C-alpha cells in the first residue's frame, strides 16, 4: 500500500469515526450554551446505538431506526432536564445517574443482539440495512481528498449541519437568546425570555443528537451491537465541547483530530506497527492526546483571560420562577 492509499483510507476512517462524535458534540454544545451540563452523554449514546440497531434489526427501515434512536435520546435528556431544571437537582449527579442508567439498561436489553448470539437473523429477522457509502462520481477519485466525497448519508448531512449550527448560534435572534440564557439567565428572564423553556428545548435537542451519534456507530461505523460499544466516546464528547470552546463551527476540528488519532492507531496496528509500538499504547493514545490538548486549551484560555470561557451560568440552577 502506498502512502496515498494509506492517507485516503485514514481520512475515510477518520470521517466515519468523527461523524458519531460530531453529532453528539454539536448537541452538547447547544445544551451547555443554555447553562445545562449533561454528563449523561455516554449512557444516552449507548441507548441510541442499541435502539437504532434493534429497530433496523427488526424492521430493516433505516429512517425509522434513526427516528427511534433520536426519540430515545430525547427521552433520556428529558429526564435530565426535569431533574435539573424543574427539580433543580445537581447537574453533575443527574448526568452521572443518566449515564449509569443508560449503560446498564443498554447492556441488559442488548444481550440477545450482541456477538454471543452470533446471528443476524434472530427470530427470522434479517439486518441487511445499514448506511453504505455514497460515492460522488469524479470527486471521489481525487487522491486523498476524494474520501470526503465517498461517505455515508449521515456524514454528508454534517457538511450542511455544521455551518447551519454556527450561523444559527451567532447570526440569528434565537441564537442570541440561547447564548443569553447561558450567560445571564436572570437578565434573560427580565427581558421576558422563558429560561426554563429554552433550557428544556435545547437539553432535549442535545439528547436527540446524542442518540443519533450512538446510532451512527451501530448503523454505519460498525454495523452491529456490542456491550459498551461507545467505548467512552460520551466522555470524549464532553472534552470536545471544551476543545471547541462552545463554538459549533469548531466542533469538527476536535472530532476530526480525535477521530483521526483513533483511526490511526487501528491503521498502525493493521500495518504491523504493534510489533514496534505496544498495542496497549496505541489503544489509549487517543485519550492521552485528548488530555494533552485539553490541558493546552486551559493554559491558552488562562493567558487570554477567559476569551474561550464556558457560558457563565453553566451548571447553575435558575431559582427565579420565569414566565
C-alpha positions in Angstrom: 0.0 0.0 0.0 1.5 3.4 -1.0 1.2 6.5 1.2 -1.6 8.0 -0.9 -3.8 4.9 -0.5 -2.9 4.9 3.2 -3.8 8.5 3.7 -7.0 8.1 1.7 -8.1 5.2 3.9 -7.1 7.0 7.0 -9.2 10.1 6.1 -12.1 7.8 5.2 -11.9 6.1 8.6 -11.5 9.5 10.4 -14.7 10.8 8.8 -16.6 7.6 9.7 -15.4 7.8 13.3 -15.8 11.6 13.5 -19.4 11.5 12.3 -20.7 10.0 15.5 -18.7 12.4 17.7 -19.7 15.4 15.7 -23.4 14.8 16.1 -23.1 14.2 19.8 -20.8 17.2 20.4 -23.0 19.6 18.5 -25.9 18.5 20.7 -23.9 19.0 23.8 -22.7 22.4 22.7 -26.2 23.7 22.3 -27.2 22.1 25.7 -24.3 23.7 27.5 -24.9 27.1 25.8 -28.1 27.3 27.8 -26.3 26.6 31.0 -27.2 22.9 31.4 -24.3 20.5 31.8 -25.2 17.0 30.6 -22.8 14.3 31.7 -25.2 11.6 30.6 -23.9 11.6 27.1 -22.3 8.2 27.4 -25.4 6.4 28.5 -27.6 8.3 26.0 -25.3 7.5 23.1 -25.3 3.8 24.1 -29.1 3.7 24.3 -29.2 5.4 20.9 -26.8 2.8 19.4 -28.9 0.0 20.9 -32.3 1.2 19.8 -31.1 2.3 16.4 -29.6 -1.1 15.7 -32.6 -3.0 17.3 -35.1 -1.1 15.1 -33.1 -1.7 11.9 -32.7 -5.3 13.0 -36.4 -5.8 13.4 -37.7 -3.7 10.5 -34.9 -3.1 8.1 -36.0 0.6 8.0 -33.0 2.9 8.5 -35.1 6.1 8.7 -37.3 4.6 11.4 -34.1 3.4 13.2 -32.7 7.0 13.2 -36.0 8.4 14.4 -36.3 5.9 17.3 -32.7 6.5 18.4 -33.3 10.2 18.5 -36.5 9.8 20.4 -34.8 7.6 23.0 -32.0 10.2 23.3 -34.6 12.9 23.8 -36.3 10.8 26.5 -33.1 10.4 28.5 -32.3 14.0 28.2 -35.8 15.0 29.2 -35.3 13.1 32.4 -32.1 15.1 33.0 -33.9 18.3 32.1 -36.7 17.6 34.6 -34.3 16.8 37.4 -32.0 19.8 36.7 -34.5 22.5 35.6 -37.7 21.7 37.4 -36.4 19.9 40.5 -33.1 21.9 40.5 -31.0 18.9 41.2 -27.3 18.9 41.0 -26.5 18.7 37.2 -23.3 16.6 37.7 -25.1 14.0 39.8 -28.0 13.8 37.5 -25.8 13.4 34.4 -23.8 10.6 36.1 -27.1 8.9 37.0 -28.3 9.1 33.4 -25.0 7.6 32.2 -25.2 4.7 34.7 -28.9 4.1 33.8 -28.3 4.2 30.1 -25.2 2.0 30.2 -26.8 -0.7 32.4 -30.1 -0.7 30.6 -28.5 -0.9 27.1 -26.2 -3.8 28.1 -29.2 -5.6 29.7 -31.6 -5.1 26.8 -28.9 -5.8 24.1 -27.9 -9.2 25.4 -29.6 -11.1 22.5 -28.3 -8.7 19.9 -24.6 -9.0 20.8 -21.9 -11.3 19.4 -22.9 -14.0 21.8 -25.9 -14.7 19.6 -23.6 -14.9 16.6 -26.5 -14.2 14.2 -28.2 -11.5 12.2 -31.4 -13.4 11.6 -32.7 -13.9 15.2 -36.4 -14.9 15.2 -36.4 -14.8 11.4 -35.4 -11.2 11.2 -32.6 -10.0 9.0 -30.5 -6.9 9.2 -29.4 -6.1 5.7 -29.9 -2.4 6.1 -27.0 -0.1 7.0 -25.7 3.3 5.9 -23.4 2.5 3.0 -21.1 5.0 1.5 -22.3 7.0 -1.5 -19.5 8.0 -3.9 -19.9 11.2 -5.9 -18.5 10.5 -9.4 -15.2 12.2 -10.3 -14.9 13.9 -6.9 -14.4 10.6 -5.1 -11.5 9.8 -7.4 -9.4 12.8 -6.2 -6.3 11.5 -4.3 -6.8 11.6 -0.5 -9.4 14.3 -0.6 -11.7 12.1 -2.6 -12.5 10.4 0.7 -14.6 13.4 1.6 -17.0 12.5 -1.3 -17.3 8.8 -0.6 -19.1 8.7 2.8 -22.4 7.8 4.2 -25.5 9.9 4.0 -25.1 10.7 7.8 -21.7 12.3 7.1 -22.9 14.2 4.0 -25.6 15.7 6.3 -22.9 17.2 8.5 -21.5 19.2 5.7 -24.7 21.3 5.8 -25.4 20.9 9.5 -22.1 22.3 10.9 -22.3 25.7 9.0 -26.0 25.9 9.8 -25.4 25.3 13.5 -22.8 28.1 13.6 -25.0 30.5 11.6 -28.0 29.8 13.9 -26.0 30.3 17.1 -24.2 33.6 16.1 -26.3 35.2 13.3 -29.9 34.7 14.4 -32.1 36.3 17.0 -32.9 32.9 18.5 -29.3 32.0 18.8 -28.7 35.2 20.7 -31.5 34.1 23.1 -29.8 30.8 23.6 -26.5 32.5 24.5 -28.2 35.0 26.8 -29.8 32.2 28.8 -26.5 30.5 29.3 -24.6 33.7 30.1 -27.1 35.5 32.4 -30.4 33.8 32.9 -31.6 36.5 35.3 -31.2 39.2 32.8 -32.7 37.0 30.1 -35.8 36.4 32.3 -36.1 40.1 33.0 -36.3 40.6 29.2 -39.3 38.2 29.0 -37.4 35.1 27.9 -38.6 31.8 29.4 -35.3 30.5 30.7 -36.7 27.1 31.7 -38.4 26.7 28.3 -35.2 27.4 26.4 -33.2 25.1 28.6 -35.7 22.3 28.2 -35.8 22.6 24.5 -32.0 22.5 24.0 -31.3 19.9 26.5 -33.8 17.6 24.7 -32.3 18.6 21.3 -28.8 17.8 22.7 -30.1 14.3 23.7 -31.6 13.7 20.3 -28.2 14.4 18.7 -26.5 12.2 21.2 -28.9 9.4 20.3 -28.2 10.0 16.7 -24.5 9.9 17.4 -24.9 6.5 19.0 -26.9 5.2 16.1 -24.1 6.3 13.7 -21.9 3.8 15.5 -24.2 0.8 15.3 -25.7 1.5 11.8 -22.7 3.0 9.9 -19.3 2.9 11.5 -19.5 -0.7 12.8 -23.0 -2.0 11.9 -23.5 -4.3 14.9 -24.3 -4.2 18.6 -21.7 -4.8 21.3 -22.0 -4.1 25.0 -20.3 -0.8 25.7 -19.7 -0.2 22.0 -19.4 3.6 22.6 -16.1 2.9 24.4 -16.1 6.1 26.4 -16.9 8.4 23.5 -19.7 10.1 25.5 -17.0 11.4 27.9 -14.8 12.4 24.9 -17.8 14.5 23.7 -17.7 16.5 27.0 -14.0 17.2 26.4 -14.5 18.1 22.7 -17.1 20.7 23.7 -14.3 22.4 25.7 -11.9 22.0 22.9 -14.4 23.7 20.5 -14.8 26.5 23.1 -18.5 26.0 22.9 -18.5 27.1 19.2 -20.4 24.9 16.8 -18.2 25.9 14.0 -15.1 24.5 15.8 -16.6 21.2 16.7 -15.5 19.5 13.5 -11.8 20.3 14.3 -11.8 18.4 17.6 -13.8 15.5 16.3 -11.6 15.1 13.3 -8.5 15.2 15.5 -9.8 12.6 17.9 -11.3 10.5 15.1 -8.0 10.7 13.1 -5.9 9.6 16.1 -8.3 6.7 16.8 -8.3 5.6 13.2 -4.5 6.0 13.0 -4.0 3.6 15.9 -6.1 1.0 14.1 -4.3 1.6 10.8 -0.9 1.3 12.5 -1.9 -2.0 14.2 -3.1 -3.3 10.9 0.2 -2.3 9.3 2.2 -4.2 11.8 3.4 -1.3 13.9 2.2 -3.1 17.0 5.4 -5.1 16.8 7.3 -1.8 17.4 4.7 0.1 19.4 2.8 -1.8 22.1 -0.9 -2.4 21.2 -1.9 -1.1 24.6 -0.2 2.3 24.0 -1.9 2.6 20.6 -5.2 1.9 22.1 -5.1 4.6 24.8 -3.1 7.1 22.8 -6.3 9.0 21.5 -7.4 9.6 25.1 -3.9 10.7 26.2 -3.7 13.2 23.3 -7.2 14.5 24.2 -6.0 15.1 27.7 -2.9 16.9 26.4 -5.0 19.1 24.1 -7.4 20.0 26.9 -4.5 21.0 29.1 -3.2 23.2 26.3 -6.6 24.8 25.8 -6.9 25.5 29.5 -3.4 27.2 29.5 -4.3 29.3 26.4 -7.6 30.2 28.0 -5.9 31.5 31.1 -3.4 33.5 29.1 -6.1 35.1 27.1 -8.1 35.9 30.2 -11.1 33.8 29.6 -11.7 34.6 25.9 -12.6 30.9 25.4 -14.5 30.7 28.7 -17.6 28.5 29.2 -21.1 30.0 29.4 -21.1 31.9 32.7 -24.2 30.1 34.1 -23.1 26.6 33.1 -24.0 24.1 35.7 -26.1 26.5 37.8 -29.8 26.4 38.5 -32.1 29.3 37.9 -34.0 29.9 41.1 -36.4 32.6 39.9 -39.7 31.4 38.5 -39.6 32.6 34.9 -42.5 33.1 32.6 
